[in-house]
Structure formats: structure tokens, C-alpha cells
């Protein structure tokens, strides 16, 4: 269930130092813990059969539920949109940005969507 998975990641978030290789700081974002990134990297290695996928430059963590100040997230694609044709803004000149999030996937609302977007 999503609740069990959320508790797993929330528990990991409480372990270790914040992870952020990026010099950009934003007070509205909570950096993910090193433990979350380490477990996510282990899962990516297993899923993609790769010994050395690139580590993220930045990873953030946010609790979204009825008790959080953010509430539940909701997003949807316009009918007929092909998610593979979506382009995002380029906020850092000369740098390619890659998003790994279920909102940018063909399986929104689930962790599987995040993995599929990677």
C-alpha cells in the first residue's frame, strides 16, 4: 500500500545528513537525506541492471497527506498529450536537466511513475 511505502521513505528521511550536490539553495525545498538517495540508487541499479547510474545533483523530500501543509498533490495531463513530447523550461543556460517524478510520467500518482520517468 502507499501508506507502508510512505512510512518506509519517511523513516529513511530521518537518517543521515541532507543530500545536495547542487549549489542552488531554495528554502521552500527540503533536501532528501543521504539514506534516501542511497536506497533509491540501490533500487535503480537493480531495476536498470547498472553498476553505476549517475547520482542525482539534487533530491527533495515532501510529505503530502491530509495532515501536511501541502495536502494531497494532484496533477493531470490534457487529454491526448503525449508525455514523451513535453519540454520544460531551461532555467540554467547550457545545462540539461532531467526530471524523475511521477507527474512527468505515463503513470502519475505512483512511485512506479517516477521510476518509469527515469
N, C-alpha and C positions, 0 to 999 in steps of 0.2 A: 504494500500500500504506500501511497505518497507520504503518509504520516510517519511511517517507520523510516523511509528513506530520508525525510527531512530531519528527523532526530539524529540519524547517523551523521549527516553532514554538519548539523548544528553542534554535535558533540566534538567533531574534529575541529571545528572553528575555534573552540576554546583551548586548543593545544598549540603551543609554539608561538613564534613571532609572526607578525604580519608579513605577507609576501608581496613584494612590489619591486620589480626591476626597472620601473619607469620613473623618470624624474618628474612627471606630471603629478601634482597632488591636487585632490579635489575633496574638500571637507564633506561633501554630500555622499561620498563613496566610502565604504568600509572595506579595506583590503582583506582578502582571504588569508587564512593562516597558512603557514608553510605546510602543516599537516594535510590540509585540504588539497593543496596543489600536489603534494607527494602522492596521495592516494589517487587523485584524478590522473596523474601521469602514469601510475602503475596500470590503471584501467585502460588508458589509451594505448599503452604498449601491448597489452593483451589483445585488445579489440583489433588493432591495426597490424599486429604481428611485427612491431618495430621495436628495436632495442633503444633507439634514441630519437623519439619525436621531439621537436623543439619545445622548450619550456615557454610558458606564457610570459609576456613582458609585464602584464598586469592582470590581476584576477580580483573580482569583488564578490562580496557576500551580502545578501539581504534576506531577512526573514519576511515572508509575505503570508499573512494569515489574518483572521478576523481580529486578533489582538494587537497586531503591529500597527504602527502609524501609517504604513503604506497600504494596508488592506490586501485584498487579493488582486493579483495582476490580471489584466485582460487585454488581449490584442487579437486582431484577426486580419486576414488578407482580403482584399477586394475580390469578389467573385471573378474567376478567370485569370488572376495574376499568376504568373509562373515565378516561384520564389528564386529560381536559378538566374533570372534576368534582372533581379533587383540590384541596384547600385547605391552605395551610400556616399555621403559627403566625404571629402578628403581633408580632414582637419589639420594634418601635418604634411606640409609640402614635401614631396619626394619620398614619402613613406607609404608602403602598402599596409593597410590594416585588415585584419581578419577577425571576424566575429564568430564566436562559438556560443550560441544561445538558441533555445527552442523557438523564440519569437522569429528568428531568421530561418527557420527550418520548414520542412513539409510535414512536421509532426509537432505543432505548437502545443504547449501546455504540459509537456512531459520531458523528463531528463533525456529520454531517447532522442528527442528532437534536437537537444544540444549536441549529443554525440553525432547525430546524422549531419549536423551543420558543420562539424569539424572536418 
